Amino acid sequence: MRAAIEFRNVCFAISQGRLLLRDISLSVEDGTTTAILGRSGSGKSTLLRTVNRLIEPTGGEVRVQGRQTRGADVIALRRGIGYVIQETGLFPHFTVERNVGLVLEAMGRPRAEREQRNCELLAMVGLDPDEFARRYPHQLSGGQRQRVGLARALAAEPEILLMDEPFGALDPLTRAEMQDMLRNLLARLRKTVLLVTHDLDEALYLGDRIVLLSEGAVAAYMTPAEFVHSPQPEVENYVRAFHRGERSAEQEREA
Amino acid sequence: MSGGFLAQYGGEVAELTMEHVWLTAAAMLFATLIAVPVGIWLTRSPRWARPVIGVANILETIPSLAMFGFLLPLPWLGERAARIAIVALTAYALLPILRNTYAGIRSIDPAILEVARALGLTGTQQLFKVELPLAASFILAGLRTATVTCVGIATIAAAVGAGGLGELIFRGVASVDNRLVLAGAVPAALLALAADGLLGLAERWFRVPTQ
């Protein structure tokens, strides 16, 4: 299997000398979804941002499709990588269709092509183009906004998708809907996905692999099945902490 | 005002109003061409923001009569009164436009700017497709403040012979004729109100829709 993304001894230090990423080496297989878990401040988003060079590692290297990202044309690199963030990512002054078509617009593609592609993309994420294309982001619900964000990330047919807590701000029902939609979509499109999340269930549901980051270092890298049964203390702690709420509810029911 | 007064001065009022508009418009054009790019540059090098905005602030505090006086002996400028007026008005218009351009761009949600970068927009595309449109209503608000200020200050330009509605005011004061003072002051006030209204509309037009 070809590695779509490869981290080789990646380090990132901020000016005070604090290390946000410590010697991270990971190889992400082509066409798989890797969920990145970890507590706040563990370096999840930082790691994600090294891939499209929103952050330049201070040590080591990142390879995308076998090529070093450092020194590569950063604009072309980013256009080949979809990026989805929580809630705030849509441009408030553009309609839905302009948001979705922005990458193609920036690449100088003709309007007709963009319009056709916009319709396809909106339909793909479950939004009726006739109803939604001309709306503004503030006229959408949180779930609809995230769908538009996903459509925009897919516009230039990137092989890699970076998602930073894409569903973090949504209510549980909408989140579950979005997770189903994403799962179906990925089954069809075969993208390489890095998904940063707080949510263990989301990681288990969507991930082919799970990375647990702890204080900027990789604490675990395994399949979901291995993850839930791992005797490794960091992993056990994480799983236990996550399920505490469920368990106390269960105990109450039994009592 | 009697019909006779209007018949006597109507043509002159119209002419001086046009002159007034021309002085203000030229100054606004120059001020915008200077302050908007400088404001954008400051968002890229924020450590310059304090000193540069400080200088614009100082310009703003110079009494207008003194400003016209300072410029009078300068070589090329002093030759034509309109030049002095336009340079002085430009100096006064810099601060509001500069400050609002800087603040407008800085107030954009950093997540939005990060997404613009992450999608692979070039620096120019980020500026023209994201930053300037999102800051447009701020910049226009600065332009509006500057224009209203300049319409007022332009009346003083008559002191150095640059024309404009101030000429009627000065003449009225010198000859103790309130009708003349009003013939200059009323159109100047109306001009300020009109500029305020028009730019206010433009500002609302560019305001980014939110919840």
Chai-1 contact restraints between the chains, C-beta under 6 A:
chainA,res_idxA,chainB,res_idxB,connection_type,confidence,min_distance_angstrom,max_distance_angstrom,comment,restraint_id
A,N52,B,A118,contact,1.0,0.0,6.0,A-B,restraint_1
A,L54,B,A118,contact,1.0,0.0,6.0,A-B,restraint_2
A,I75,B,G120,contact,1.0,0.0,6.0,A-B,restraint_3
A,I75,B,T122,contact,1.0,0.0,6.0,A-B,restraint_4
A,R78,B,A118,contact,1.0,0.0,6.0,A-B,restraint_5
A,R78,B,G120,contact,1.0,0.0,6.0,A-B,restraint_6
A,R79,B,G120,contact,1.0,0.0,6.0,A-B,restraint_7
A,Y83,B,A118,contact,1.0,0.0,6.0,A-B,restraint_8
A,T88,B,D109,contact,1.0,0.0,6.0,A-B,restraint_9
A,T88,B,A111,contact,1.0,0.0,6.0,A-B,restraint_10
A,G89,B,V115,contact,1.0,0.0,6.0,A-B,restraint_11
A,P92,B,V208,contact,1.0,0.0,6.0,A-B,restraint_12
A,H93,B,P133,contact,1.0,0.0,6.0,A-B,restraint_13
A,H93,B,L134,contact,1.0,0.0,6.0,A-B,restraint_14
A,H93,B,V208,contact,1.0,0.0,6.0,A-B,restraint_15
A,V103,B,L119,contact,1.0,0.0,6.0,A-B,restraint_16
A,A106,B,L121,contact,1.0,0.0,6.0,A-B,restraint_17
A,A106,B,Q125,contact,1.0,0.0,6.0,A-B,restraint_18
A,Y136,B,P209,contact,1.0,0.0,6.0,A-B,restraint_19
A,H138,B,P209,contact,1.0,0.0,6.0,A-B,restraint_20
A,H138,B,T210,contact,1.0,0.0,6.0,A-B,restraint_21
A,H138,B,Q211,contact,1.0,0.0,6.0,A-B,restraint_22
